[in-house]
Amino acid sequence: FDAARVSEDETSLEVLASARFLKEKTRIAKEQYQIVMEDVVASRRAVVRVVAGSVYPGPHLGGHVLLFGTPETSGRTYFVEVCQAMRFLSLSPRRFYLETFANGVITYSIFFLYSKEDEVHKLGRTIMYSTHLQALPGRCDMIYRSVMEAKISHEVGLYLSAAVKFVYAFFPKEQYAPEYMSVHKLLERDPASQRKLEALYKLCMRELLSTDRIFDLLHRHLDLAPLFFEDFRAIAMGKSPPAFNTQLEAAIDKSCTDQQDRQILKMFLTFNESILLTNFFKAETP
């Protein structure tokens, strides 16, 4: 591919595809790839499409085909994630194809002969969750690894990724330094000393709470993560009113002996209570 000559808005397979692709793919298959390509380029994000197997010519007219396309991924092909998603949902394809294009778009066509339509749609949603989970250095890799090892579901992994950011941002750190504000005010006429105090405060708070500590705490109490998510789901779906879950609070107290660890984990319940509106469970997302 001569990607340097391809416009980022280009969608024509005649321009983007390899000679092998154009020669081997049937007209029907190219039409489906074209639809996915246009959706990916227009949205600038990953897309999933499910069509009946009867659309494609061949001896097997049943089943369903899942098409997954994603834009430039900086070397990430999602092969591991796609395979793990199928394994997690106990789905086995008859065949699948991975194609790359000159504009950096990667596509999968996965053929299921016996799977039901709702099962294939669920797989599509699970793969889309995977696009939001990344293998990053440090303890934050814990969520990705837990999903890949099927210790937690993709939904739970994505939920935790969002909730950890909330916990880190809104944890009441000031409770652990009640004298800080009064000393800071006493030094209002000494800006240099104020800045030194602020630097010391930030250093202490970094030791008190870091994202690595939150991830490590989740790893040690991973059994609580699905419970947090189900509480979130119940509130988001309108099955329960937004409220702090006292039953889960009791479960945290029983599971943890350290007071700070308890408070950190209870912030996940505060996160759930605070979510009044979310598109997390809409069919067309993530």
GIMOHU-V704746 format. One record per residue. N is the residue number from 0. PHI is phi in degrees with one decimal (* if undefined). BURIAL is 1 if it has 9 or more other ideal C-beta (glycine too) atoms within 8 Angstrom, else 0. Layout:
# GIMOHU-V704746
N,PHI,BURIAL / N,PHI,BURIAL
This chain:
# GIMOHU-V704746
0,*,0 / 1,-104.2,0 / 2,-64.0,0 / 3,-64.8,0 / 4,-97.2,0 / 5,-100.4,1 / 6,-71.6,0 / 7,-67.5,0 / 8,-95.9,0 / 9,-68.3,1 / 10,-126.8,1 / 11,-70.4,0 / 12,-64.4,1 / 13,-62.5,0 / 14,-93.2,0 / 15,-90.6,1 / 16,-86.0,1 / 17,-78.4,0 / 18,-62.3,0 / 19,-60.0,0 / 20,-59.3,1 / 21,-63.9,1 / 22,-81.7,0 / 23,-88.3,0 / 24,-76.5,0 / 25,-74.7,0 / 26,-59.7,0 / 27,-63.8,1 / 28,-62.1,1 / 29,-61.4,1 / 30,-62.1,0 / 31,-67.6,1 / 32,-61.2,1 / 33,-63.8,1 / 34,-61.9,1 / 35,-63.5,1 / 36,-59.6,1 / 37,-64.1,1 / 38,-66.5,1 / 39,-64.2,1 / 40,-65.3,1 / 41,-68.6,0 / 42,-92.9,0 / 43,60.0,0 / 44,-151.9,0 / 45,-66.8,1 / 46,-137.1,1 / 47,-130.0,1 / 48,-139.2,1 / 49,-119.1,1 / 50,-130.2,1 / 51,-68.6,0 / 52,-62.3,1 / 53,-66.7,0 / 54,-64.4,0 / 55,-91.5,1 / 56,-71.7,0 / 57,145.6,0 / 58,-73.0,0 / 59,-108.2,0 / 60,-96.8,0 / 61,-92.6,0 / 62,74.7,1 / 63,-143.6,1 / 64,-121.0,1 / 65,-105.1,1 / 66,-111.4,1 / 67,-125.0,1 / 68,-129.9,1 / 69,-144.3,1 / 70,-74.3,1 / 71,-47.1,0 / 72,-118.7,1 / 73,53.5,0 / 74,91.1,0 / 75,-89.0,0 / 76,-102.7,0 / 77,65.4,1 / 78,-61.7,0 / 79,-62.3,0 / 80,-66.0,1 / 81,-64.4,1 / 82,-64.0,0 / 83,-66.9,1 / 84,-62.7,1 / 85,-65.2,1 / 86,-66.3,0 / 87,-62.4,1 / 88,-95.9,1 / 89,58.0,0 / 90,-111.3,1 / 91,-124.4,0 / 92,-78.6,1 / 93,-73.8,0 / 94,-164.0,0 / 95,-153.2,0 / 96,-127.4,0 / 97,-111.4,1 / 98,-125.4,1 / 99,-119.6,0 / 100,-130.8,1 / 101,-63.9,1 / 102,-90.2,1 / 103,90.5,1 / 104,-71.2,1 / 105,-116.0,1 / 106,-130.0,1 / 107,-120.5,1 / 108,-119.5,1 / 109,-117.9,1 / 110,-102.5,1 / 111,-115.6,1 / 112,-84.5,1 / 113,-116.8,0 / 114,-71.8,1 / 115,-77.7,0 / 116,-61.3,0 / 117,-66.6,0 / 118,-67.4,1 / 119,-70.6,1 / 120,-63.0,1 / 121,-64.7,1 / 122,-62.0,1 / 123,-58.8,1 / 124,-65.5,1 / 125,-64.7,1 / 126,-63.1,1 / 127,-63.5,1 / 128,-58.1,1 / 129,-60.5,1 / 130,-67.4,1 / 131,-98.5,1 / 132,-105.2,1 / 133,-128.4,0 / 134,-85.8,0 / 135,-108.3,0 / 136,-66.8,0 / 137,93.3,0 / 138,-68.8,1 / 139,-64.8,1 / 140,-68.8,1 / 141,-58.7,1 / 142,-65.0,1 / 143,-59.1,1 / 144,-64.4,1 / 145,-64.5,1 / 146,-69.0,1 / 147,-63.6,1 / 148,-92.8,0 / 149,60.2,0 / 150,-79.4,0 / 151,-137.4,1 / 152,-77.2,0 / 153,-63.3,1 / 154,-60.5,0 / 155,-63.9,1 / 156,-60.8,1 / 157,-67.3,1 / 158,-59.7,1 / 159,-62.7,1 / 160,-58.9,1 / 161,-75.6,0 / 162,-67.3,1 / 163,-60.6,1 / 164,-62.1,0 / 165,-64.3,1 / 166,-59.3,1 / 167,-65.3,1 / 168,-74.8,0 / 169,-112.3,0 / 170,-60.1,1 / 171,-73.6,0 / 172,-62.5,1 / 173,-62.0,0 / 174,-64.8,0 / 175,-94.4,0 / 176,-146.5,1 / 177,-63.0,0 / 178,-83.2,0 / 179,-60.3,1 / 180,-65.0,0 / 181,-67.7,0 / 182,-67.8,1 / 183,-60.4,1 / 184,-70.9,0 / 185,-63.5,0 / 186,-97.5,1 / 187,-64.6,0 / 188,-93.7,0 / 189,-128.8,0 / 190,-55.1,0 / 191,-62.9,0 / 192,-69.5,0 / 193,-60.0,1 / 194,-64.7,0 / 195,-64.7,0 / 196,-64.9,1 / 197,-63.3,1 / 198,-64.4,0 / 199,-65.5,0 / 200,-62.6,1 / 201,-63.1,0 / 202,-64.7,0 / 203,-65.5,1 / 204,-67.4,1 / 205,-65.2,0 / 206,-72.2,0 / 207,-68.6,0 / 208,-143.7,1 / 209,-132.0,0 / 210,-63.2,1 / 211,-60.9,1 / 212,-67.4,1 / 213,-64.1,1 / 214,-63.1,1 / 215,-63.9,1 / 216,-64.5,1 / 217,-62.2,1 / 218,-61.4,1 / 219,-75.2,0 / 220,-128.1,1 / 221,-64.5,1 / 222,-65.8,0 / 223,-81.4,1 / 224,-58.3,1 / 225,-62.7,1 / 226,-69.2,1 / 227,-59.3,1 / 228,-65.6,1 / 229,-65.8,0 / 230,-64.8,1 / 231,-60.8,1 / 232,-62.0,1 / 233,-60.4,1 / 234,-71.2,1 / 235,-65.0,1 / 236,-88.9,0 / 237,79.5,0 / 238,-80.7,0 / 239,-136.2,0 / 240,-71.1,0 / 241,-58.2,1 / 242,-161.4,0 / 243,-74.3,0 / 244,-78.9,1 / 245,-71.9,0 / 246,-66.9,0 / 247,-69.0,1 / 248,-59.7,1 / 249,-64.8,0 / 250,-65.6,1 / 251,-65.0,1 / 252,-59.8,0 / 253,-73.3,0 / 254,-84.2,1 / 255,-113.7,1 / 256,-105.7,0 / 257,-80.1,0 / 258,-65.3,0 / 259,-67.2,0 / 260,-60.3,1 / 261,-60.1,1 / 262,-66.4,1 / 263,-62.5,1 / 264,-65.7,1 / 265,-70.0,1 / 266,-66.1,1 / 267,-66.9,1 / 268,-71.4,1 / 269,-64.6,1 / 270,-58.4,1 / 271,-59.7,1 / 272,-62.9,1 / 273,-83.8,0 / 274,-80.8,1 / 275,-93.3,0 / 276,-151.5,0 / 277,-150.1,0 / 278,-102.4,0 / 279,-55.0,1 / 280,-104.9,0 / 281,-70.8,0 / 282,-61.0,0 / 283,-85.5,0 / 284,-112.8,0 / 285,-80.6,0
